[in-house]
Amino acid sequence: MRLRLQLFEFEDLPWFPAVIRAGMMDYLRFMISSLRTYQPIVPLLREALHATGQQRLVELGAGAGGGTEGVVLALRRYPELRKLRVTLTDLYPQPAAWQLLQQRNAPAIDFEPAPVNALAVPPALTGFRTIFSAFHHFPPAAAEAMLADAVRQNAGIGVFEGAGKHWLEILLAWTVLPVAQLLITPFIRPFSFSRLFFTYVVPLIPLFTIWDGTVSILRMYPPGQLLALAHRADPGQRFEWQAGKVRHRWGPEVTYLIGRPRPA
């Protein structure tokens, strides 16, 4: 599917209730972590970290941190990355979810409690930048600005979307995943009565998840469009860019873009 529609997602709207957004983010984190969605990109990210000499990741648009834990723990198994750390950031910070990840994985995971604009990352937040399951939220001009900011600050960046942009995935978003959400919600931590209420009594979290999940797939950039954005963001060709898809052994795909400074 090459079609990309710039529709809206409710979680992007400033007025959207924080309790509903948090419930949706918690579900996404649980699913991504349980399914180990981003394990196929671990070798790619290891290579990029080796090439840039980095021992720190700065995750942009982290949401509830769904893509983080499994990837960081897998990377830290490599001898040269045993001291790797990741700092979670977001324009809408999720400290309750992040504190859980930090406590479980200290010192591998920490977070920035203040809002961080992915299009203008504070210079103090140094490291290789990553963005999991969130790049599609940005329209082309903003997506290009995010990449340009990484180039401007000479910070490598990896963009990862846990889907391959297929009509089948939209069908799953309307059928299998809502059922899964109803089954797993009681097991999501940290425990929240509001999450249960807005899932089972007033089912706003599942309904908004269906809409946002569908729109997420329609808004995704395929590899060719990711490369085009990168080349516009880096007219001086200061970075090396690669884009593509990698597949799980059990079927699903991850779409990626990786950019790193060219060797001096």
N, C-alpha and C positions, 0 to 999 in steps of 0.2 A: 504494500500500500504506500504510494508516494504522496497521496493527498495530505495536506496539512491545513487544518482549519483553526483560525485564531479565535476560538470560543472562550467562554469564561469558566473558571472554576470557583466555586463558592469559597473555598479556603483562602483564595487570593484577596477577597473583598475585605477592606478594613473594618466594615461594620459587622462582619460575620461573627457570631457568638464564639468567644474563646473556648467555652466548654465543649462545643460541638467540634470545633477545629481540633482540640486536644484529643477528643475521642477518636476522630478519624486518623490522626497522626499515630496514636497508640496502636490502632489496628494495623496500619501500614507497617509500623516497626515490627510488630509481632509476626506478621506474615513474611516479611522480607528476611527476618532473622531465622524463623523456623524453616523456611524453604531454602535458606542459604543462597538467595537470589544472585548475589554478586561474587560468589566464589570463582566463576570463570575468569574474572578480570584480575585476579590476584597476580598471576605471572606478568601481565602487562604493567600493572602498577609497580611491581617489584623492579622491573626493568627501568621504568621511568625514575624511580627513586634512586636506583644505582647510578643512572646517567647524570642526575642532578646533585647527587651527594647529600640528599635530604634525609633527615631523621624525624621530620615532623610533617604531619598533614594538617591542613586547615580546611575543614569541611564547611562549605557554603550551603545555605538553604537546607540545614540539617533536619528540619522538622523534628521528629521524635528520635532521630538517630538510627533509623532502621537499617541503613546500609553499612553502618560503621563497625559494630562490634565484631562480627564474624570476619570481616576483611582485615581489620587491624590485628586480631589474634592470629590469623593465618600468616600475615606478613611477619609478625614478631617471632614466628617459628624459624625463620631464616637467620643464620648466625649474624649476618651483617645488619639486620634490622631488629635486633633484640631490644634496642632502646627506643624504638619507634613510638611516637606519641601522636595523638590526634586531638585537635581543639574543635569542638562543635560550635557553629555559629548559625544565626538565622535572623532575618528581619523581625520575625515573631518568635522570640526565644521560648523554649519549652523546658524550663529548669527542673520541673518535677520528674520528667522522663530522663533528662540528662543526668540528674543526681543519681538515679538508679544505675545508669550505665557507668558513671564515674566510680561509685562505691563498689560495683562488681568487678571493675577492671583497673582500679588505680595501680600504678600511675599512668597506664596506657591511654586513658581517656580523660580529658578535662573539657571545660566549656567556657565560652565568653557570655556572661549574663546580660550584657547590653546588646541592643539590636545592632546587627551588622548588615550593611548594604553590600550585596555581592557585586554590585557594579562599581563600588569604590571602597575596597577593603582597606581598613586602616593599616598604614605601613608597619605598625608594631606587630601585626599578625603575620609573621613570616613563616614560610613553609610551602610545600607542594600543595596546591589547592585541589580539592575534589568537590564534586556536586553529584549526589546520588538521587535519582528519581525526581528531580526538580527543574532540570534545565528547560523542559518543555513549558514551564510556567512563563518563560520570558519570551515576548515577541521578538522578531528578528533584530530590531534596533537595540533592544536591551541585551539580548543574547550576545550580539556583537560587542557591545560595550563591556560586558563581563570579560570576554576573552581579551579585549584590548587592554583592560585594566591589568590582567595577568601579564601581558606582554610588556606593558609600560613599567611594571614593578619587577620584571624579570623573574616572575614566579611561575614555575611549571603548573599545568592545570590538567585535570582529568574529568571529563564529563561522562557520566554513566547512567543509562536508562534501563531499568530492569524489564524490558519488553522488546519485541522485535517488530512492532507495528504491523499487526495482522488483524484481519476481520475476526478471526477465531478468538483473539484476545478480547475483543469487544463483546462477543457472545459469552465468554467466560465471566466478564464483568457484570453481565445481566442475569446469569444463571447460577453457576457454581460458587462464585466468590461471595454473594450475599448469604447463601446458606452456610458457608464456612464461617462468615462473620458472626452469625447467630449462634453457632456452635462453640466458637472459641472465646467469645467476649468475656465470660466469667473467669477465664484463666489468664487474662492480660494483667500484667503488673506494671506500675503500682495499681492496687485495687482502687476503684472509684465507683461510688453509688450513682453519681451523675451519669457515668458511662452506661451503667445498667439501665437507668431510667430512660435515657435517650436512645437506647437500643431496643428495649422490649416494651416499654409502656408508651412512650411517644417516639416512634422509630425514626428520628431525624438523622442519626448517625448513619444507619444503613442506606437511607434514601439519598443523602448527599454524597455518600461514598460511591453509589452507583453512578450518579451524574458525573462527579469529578473523575472517577476512574475511566469512564467512557471518553470524556473530553481529553484526559491526559494522553490517551492513545492517539486521538485525532490531532493533538497539538505536537506530538513528537516530531523531531527532526530526523530523517533518515541519514545515513552516513554521508551521502553526497552533499546534502544541504549543510551538515555540520562542517564539512571541509570548506564549503563556500563561505560560511560565516567566518571561519578561522582565517582564511586568506584575506578577507576584507578587513578583519581586525588587525592583521599583521602585514600591512603592505610592504614593509621593509624586509620581510622574510627573516626576521630575527629568530623565529622558532621553527622547529621541525614538528610537523603535524601528521597524525595518522588517525584514520577513522575506519570503523567497520562493525562487525558483529561477531560475538563468540557465543557458543551454544553449550548449555548444560548437557551432561550425559543423558539426562532424562527428558530433554526436548526444548525447554524454553531458551530464549535468546537474550543477550544483553547487547545493547547498542552503545558504542563508545566513541569518544574523541579524546585524544591525548596530545598535548602540546608541551614541548620542553625547549629551553634555550639551546640554540646551536652552540657547539663547542667553540671556544675562543680561538 
